[in-house]
């Protein structure tokens, strides 16, 4: 009887050990998958950060270009006003 009980306990322990080994293997597999996914996501984040930085630089360049164009337009308006005033003064001098 005692021997039969020991055999049952040994079999139960063996089954438990096999179950734990399967669980360990599954957890290791899941960990590997998670680590690989994490690495892929980190690469994607770095790529997006680089793209964002590029877009931010492009936006800054476009703002500078826009400001320069606005300045050129203002300068041209001022020049045109001065030219028109000079022309009016000149024409009024001819008329009088």
HELIX and SHEET records of a PDB file:
HELIX    1   1 UNK A    2  UNK A   95  1                                  94    
END                                                                             
